[in-house]
Structure formats: structure tokens, C-alpha cells
Amino acid sequence: MTALAGGQSAGEPLLTVEDLHTYLATGQGVVRAVDGVSFTLGQAEVLGIVGESGCGKTVTCRTIMGLTPRRIAYSSGRVIYHPWGEGNILDLSERELQKLRGTHLAMIFQDPMTALNPVRSIGDQLAEAVTAHTRLPRAQARDRAVDLLTRVGIPAPERRMRDYPFQFSGGMLQRALIAIALASSPRLLLADEPTTSLDVIIQDQILSLLLELQRDTGMSMILVSHDLAVITEVCDRVIVMYGGQIVEEGDTATIITAPSHPYTKALLEALPQGGHRGPLRSIPGAPPSLIDAPAGCRFVPRCPLAMHECTGWTTELVETGGPGHRARCWRHHEVGRATAWQASDSA
């Protein structure tokens, strides 16, 4: 891996993921958690990854960070962080990964209640994150920690530095995790469902904070969520995952107004509508097993547009008309006209 190149223009990609596979060995069999995922992330871009639980969103991010358990996980493909040259992150040693994490790539994990050490103060953990990736002496690292807590909206930060995680609310813990992730001003932030366990008011505050910090620093961000409403509110571009694969990708406005995969359309139809009363619409069936995934399209058992061809082999992501808008569906041109869960020529 070469030294930090720098000098990139805004039009160049920051991160490229090519044909990424991550398989996990379990007692029940091999889980194909990520199965051929490819995408690029631009400078200062906010990319959303959305899908149901178990679709491969988190494993994709952990693989990029080099955080999958190596004793049970096998990854292949290429993950290129361009400021470091064209070397593959998957080939790095743990020592090399430690130089990349924090300084260049950082991650916010799902559950703020379990992400911090319960027997160490917030200040100690934040100061440790600062000293791990900078050459600041301890006193200056604590000053930097106080500044970070102030930046993420923690009141009375000097006093709260002495508190332990159990003394923080869920929203404050998530703010502390954001502060830790930003300790060394990373170029790329991966936020793995950062609002899942929070109430709607705190969710909005955290999302607004992340966007504000992203705009202020110019960093790129990958935001992972199972909630398409959250993704469409804050992201420039959206990737929709299902069964370990990308089934649709495009700019946010296109995904919302002209979905080209039945699964994306189903997610949009499941969102509460303004003034809606009565039961919410759900997607029939359950996500596929990633140990024994069905042949062909993995959405076939739940798809209202499924036909015989869908069960035999899977189409690649194909252009659907708009620039950069692609979907993995034989009948992508019919999705917009289809009524909810009303199949024609179904398999």
C-alpha cells in the first residue's frame, strides 16, 4: 500500500468496491452474507445502503473496515481507498489496517449501549481515540476530547468527561460515539444504523448532526439503515440490498419517484403515508436463507412480478434509463406500472 497520495479532485472516487464477497462459516453452513457487491463512493458524497435485516449491509461495512472475524470469515474482491493508492484493503495486515482505521476510515456502530467500555469514563475513551491516531500529548488530547463533545452537542462537556456510559442517555451515547469516530478527522465515515435504538426526536437530531458534520468537514459518508425514509432524507445516492446482493442503485430522487425493482417499490409502499389510517402495508414472506439461497433472483418467492425466467438465473444490474440508475430485474420497465402485490405472469 502506497503512502497517502492527496491532491484528489472532487470528481474522483474516494472508495471503490469491486465484486465483494464475504462468506461466514457457521455450524449450519456457509452464509453468503455479501455476494458480489460493487459500488463507488465520491468525494464528500453521502451514500445510503438500505434493506431488511440480514441483507448484508453491516457485513459490507465491516468488510470495508477489516472488522470481520478472520477465523470464520472469508472475503474476496477488491476494496480500494484511493488516497492510499490502488492497493486492496482486503490484503492488508492487521497492523496496516490499524493505520487506516480512525485516521482515514471510521465507523459508528449500531448499538450505543454496548459499543463503549462500561467501566471506563467517556473522557478516557474519547481521549484514547485521539491519542491512538495523533501525536498529541495526553493533556492536549483531553482538550481535544472536550472540544469534540462540545461539537456533537453534549452539554457541560468538561463535567460529562468524567461520567461513565451508564450515566448517558441513548442519544448522548450516540453523540459520544460520533465524537470518537471524528477524533482524527476521517475522510470516510461509515454509520451503521446510528439511529435504530433511538426515539424519533433523537433520531432527527442525530441525523441532522451527522449531516452538519459531514458538510463542515467535507468527509464522505456511508449511511446504513433498514428505514428507507431515513435514507432518502439525507443521502445523495442510494443502494438497495437484498439477500446479500445489490438489487437497485441510483440517485435518491430517482429511487423515490421511479423505482425499477419490485423490492424497492415494496419498501416505498411500506412507508407510512401522510394522513394514512389503518394497517400499514407489509412485504409478504421472509428474506431468503443466505446458506441455501434460491436459484435465480432471490426476491422471487415474494415478488408480484415473478415469471419463469426469474427462477432460472439472475440478471446483472442493468441500466434502466436514468444516468447511474441500475436494477437487477428482468421486468424493471414494468415495476412503475405494477399495482401493489398484483402479479402478472407470475411463476
Buried (B, 14 or more C-beta within 10 A) or exposed (E): BEEEEEEEEEEEBBBBBBEBBBBBEEEEEBBBBBBBBBBBBBBBBBBBBBBBEBBBBBBBBBBBBBBBEEEEBEBEBBBBBBBBEEBBBBEBEEEBBBBBBBBBBBBBBBBBBEBBEEEEBBBBBBBBBBBBBBEBEEEBBBBBBBEBBBBBBBEEBEEBBEBBBEEBEBBBBBBBBBBBBBBBBBBBBBBBBBBBBBEEEBBBBBBEBBBEBBEEBEBBBBBBBBBBBBBBBBBBBBBBBBBBBBBBBBBBEBBBEBBBBBBBBBBBBBBEEEEEEEEEBEBEEEBBBBEEBBEBBBBBBBBBBBBEBBBEEBBEBEEBEBEEBBBBBBBBEBBEEBEEBEBEEEB
